[in-house]
Amino acid sequence: MEQYNYILEIFKNSIIPVLIALYLTEKVKGNVKNSFDKKLEDVKKEHTIEISRFQTELTHLKSKDNFKFTKLHEKRLIVLEKTYMYINIASESLKIYVSPINRIISNRPFDDNEDEFLKDEFIKIIDEFTLYFNHNRIYFDEAVENLLQEFFTESILIFAVHFREGVADDNLFSLKQLNEKLLPIKKQIEIKFRELLGE
């Protein structure tokens, strides 16, 4: 029996401290885990608040950019509309100025005052158009800008040739130049404008 007590004593002295040590280790682990979980939750809450604040700011900036884009697009549409109006007015004014057909059809004699009026009218329109274009050039891409420059150049060349030659029966050359050079440029501008409008 003594041997049994001796084994029991060894068992008590070795197992109980181990069990106590295990218990204390698990208790400390649990406390550390709880503390870590609590800190982790606090950090998550802070980050959630920061992310939410960042998303709100991002949404605000996005809506601000959308507003700017919308305003810019509205302005661009107005510029396109007015530019197209100027193209039509300028080409029609030039056509009337260089067209001897009106005089031939109506059998009217050459009138210096009428010719001077038509010349001045075209110059006034092309000057207004050029000024408007220069002020709003930023709204056009490079292809449209080049086409408009070409439109101005051809218009002025046709006008200059007609002005130099004067209105004569053989001056159908100016009208031919208008139809062959200026109107195709006008058509290309129309195509580009339709592309810009999303057609």
Secondary structure per residue as TSV (DSSP state, phi and psi in degrees):
chain	resnum	aa	ss	phi	psi
A	1	M	-	360.0	-30.2
A	2	E	H	-62.3	-36.6
A	3	Q	H	-66.0	-38.0
A	4	Y	H	-65.4	-42.6
A	5	N	H	-65.4	-37.5
A	6	Y	H	-64.6	-42.8
A	7	I	H	-67.1	-40.9
A	8	L	H	-63.8	-39.5
A	9	E	H	-66.1	-43.4
A	10	I	H	-63.4	-42.3
A	11	F	H	-61.3	-44.8
A	12	K	H	-63.4	-43.2
A	13	N	H	-72.9	-27.3
A	14	S	H	-97.8	-38.4
A	15	I	H	-79.9	-44.0
A	16	I	H	-61.7	-46.1
A	17	P	H	-63.0	-36.1
A	18	V	H	-64.3	-44.2
A	19	L	H	-63.1	-41.2
A	20	I	H	-64.5	-43.1
A	21	A	H	-62.3	-42.3
A	22	L	H	-62.9	-43.7
A	23	Y	H	-60.5	-47.4
A	24	L	H	-65.0	-39.1
A	25	T	H	-62.6	-45.5
A	26	E	H	-64.4	-39.0
A	27	K	H	-63.7	-45.7
A	28	V	H	-64.0	-43.5
A	29	K	H	-57.8	-45.2
A	30	G	H	-60.9	-44.1
A	31	N	H	-64.5	-43.1
A	32	V	H	-63.5	-44.4
A	33	K	H	-61.2	-45.3
A	34	N	H	-62.1	-43.1
A	35	S	H	-63.7	-44.5
A	36	F	H	-63.7	-43.8
A	37	D	H	-61.4	-39.8
A	38	K	H	-65.2	-45.0
A	39	K	H	-64.5	-39.9
A	40	L	H	-61.5	-42.1
A	41	E	H	-63.5	-40.7
A	42	D	H	-62.9	-43.2
A	43	V	H	-64.4	-42.0
A	44	K	H	-60.1	-43.0
A	45	K	H	-62.2	-43.9
A	46	E	H	-61.0	-45.6
A	47	H	H	-66.7	-37.3
A	48	T	H	-62.5	-42.1
A	49	I	H	-64.5	-44.4
A	50	E	H	-63.4	-43.1
A	51	I	H	-62.8	-42.0
A	52	S	H	-62.9	-43.3
A	53	R	H	-63.6	-42.6
A	54	F	H	-63.5	-42.7
A	55	Q	H	-64.1	-39.0
A	56	T	H	-63.3	-44.4
A	57	E	H	-65.2	-40.7
A	58	L	H	-62.8	-43.8
A	59	T	H	-61.4	-42.2
A	60	H	H	-62.2	-46.8
A	61	L	H	-63.3	-38.7
A	62	K	H	-63.6	-45.0
A	63	S	H	-66.6	-34.2
A	64	K	H	-65.6	-43.9
A	65	D	H	-64.7	-40.7
A	66	N	H	-61.3	-40.1
A	67	F	H	-63.1	-46.0
A	68	K	H	-61.2	-44.4
A	69	F	H	-62.0	-43.1
A	70	T	H	-62.1	-45.6
A	71	K	H	-63.4	-42.4
A	72	L	H	-63.6	-42.3
A	73	H	H	-65.7	-40.2
A	74	E	H	-60.9	-44.6
A	75	K	H	-63.2	-41.1
A	76	R	H	-62.8	-39.7
A	77	L	H	-63.9	-39.2
A	78	I	H	-64.2	-42.8
A	79	V	H	-64.0	-42.6
A	80	L	H	-61.1	-44.1
A	81	E	H	-61.4	-47.7
A	82	K	H	-69.1	-36.3
A	83	T	H	-63.5	-43.4
A	84	Y	H	-63.5	-37.8
A	85	M	H	-61.5	-46.0
A	86	Y	H	-62.3	-39.5
A	87	I	H	-59.5	-45.9
A	88	N	H	-65.8	-44.3
A	89	I	H	-65.1	-44.2
A	90	A	H	-65.2	-45.4
A	91	S	H	-67.3	-37.5
A	92	E	H	-68.1	-40.3
A	93	S	H	-64.1	-41.7
A	94	L	H	-65.5	-40.5
A	95	K	H	-61.2	-44.5
A	96	I	H	-64.4	-39.2
A	97	Y	H	-67.2	-43.6
A	98	V	H	-88.5	-8.5
A	99	S	-	-87.0	109.0
A	100	P	T	-79.5	-7.1
A	101	I	H	-58.9	-40.3
A	102	N	H	-58.2	-40.5
A	103	R	H	-73.1	-37.1
A	104	I	H	-67.4	-44.6
A	105	I	H	-64.2	-45.6
A	106	S	H	-82.8	-6.0
A	107	N	T	57.9	37.3
A	108	R	-	-93.0	147.9
A	109	P	-	-74.2	162.4
A	110	F	-	-64.1	129.7
A	111	D	-	-119.8	115.0
A	112	D	H	-61.4	-39.9
A	113	N	H	-64.6	-43.1
A	114	E	H	-64.9	-43.6
A	115	D	H	-62.7	-42.3
A	116	E	H	-63.3	-41.9
A	117	F	H	-62.0	-46.4
A	118	L	H	-63.9	-39.5
A	119	K	H	-63.2	-49.8
A	120	D	H	-62.2	-37.5
A	121	E	H	-63.0	-45.0
A	122	F	H	-64.4	-45.1
A	123	I	H	-59.2	-44.2
A	124	K	H	-61.0	-45.4
A	125	I	H	-66.3	-45.3
A	126	I	H	-67.9	-33.3
A	127	D	H	-65.9	-45.9
A	128	E	H	-59.6	-45.1
A	129	F	H	-62.3	-45.3
A	130	T	H	-61.5	-44.6
A	131	L	H	-62.1	-45.8
A	132	Y	H	-61.5	-43.5
A	133	F	H	-61.7	-45.8
A	134	N	H	-61.9	-34.7
A	135	H	H	-76.2	-23.1
A	136	N	H	-120.0	17.2
A	137	R	G	-56.8	-29.5
A	138	I	G	-62.6	-23.3
A	139	Y	G	-83.3	-4.5
A	140	F	S	-107.4	144.9
A	141	D	-	-77.7	172.7
A	142	E	H	-63.0	-37.2
A	143	A	H	-64.0	-45.8
A	144	V	H	-67.8	-40.2
A	145	E	H	-59.2	-43.8
A	146	N	H	-64.7	-40.0
A	147	L	H	-63.7	-41.0
A	148	L	H	-66.1	-39.8
A	149	Q	H	-61.4	-41.0
A	150	E	H	-64.3	-39.5
A	151	F	H	-59.5	-46.8
A	152	F	H	-60.9	-47.3
A	153	T	H	-60.2	-50.3
A	154	E	H	-63.8	-41.1
A	155	S	H	-59.0	-46.9
A	156	I	H	-69.0	-37.1
A	157	L	H	-64.0	-45.4
A	158	I	H	-61.7	-43.7
A	159	F	H	-61.0	-46.6
A	160	A	H	-64.2	-42.7
A	161	V	H	-62.7	-45.4
A	162	H	H	-64.8	-42.3
A	163	F	H	-63.2	-40.6
A	164	R	H	-67.4	-43.1
A	165	E	H	-76.8	-29.6
A	166	G	-	80.8	172.2
A	167	V	S	-86.7	111.9
A	168	A	-	-138.3	166.4
A	169	D	T	-61.3	-34.9
A	170	D	T	-85.7	8.8
A	171	N	T	-88.2	29.2
A	172	L	H	-70.8	-9.9
A	173	F	H	-57.4	-43.8
A	174	S	H	-63.0	-42.7
A	175	L	H	-66.0	-38.2
A	176	K	H	-64.0	-43.4
A	177	Q	H	-61.6	-39.8
A	178	L	I	-61.0	-45.9
A	179	N	I	-71.1	-36.6
A	180	E	I	-86.4	-30.2
A	181	K	I	-110.0	-47.4
A	182	L	I	-76.9	-44.5
A	183	L	H	-64.8	-36.3
A	184	P	H	-63.4	-35.7
A	185	I	H	-64.8	-43.1
A	186	K	H	-58.8	-42.4
A	187	K	H	-63.4	-42.1
A	188	Q	H	-63.0	-39.0
A	189	I	H	-63.7	-43.0
A	190	E	H	-58.7	-43.4
A	191	I	H	-61.9	-45.1
A	192	K	H	-64.0	-40.7
A	193	F	H	-62.9	-41.2
A	194	R	H	-62.5	-39.5
A	195	E	H	-61.0	-44.3
A	196	L	H	-64.4	-31.5
A	197	L	T	-82.0	-4.2
A	198	G	T	89.6	22.9
A	199	E	-	-77.2	360.0
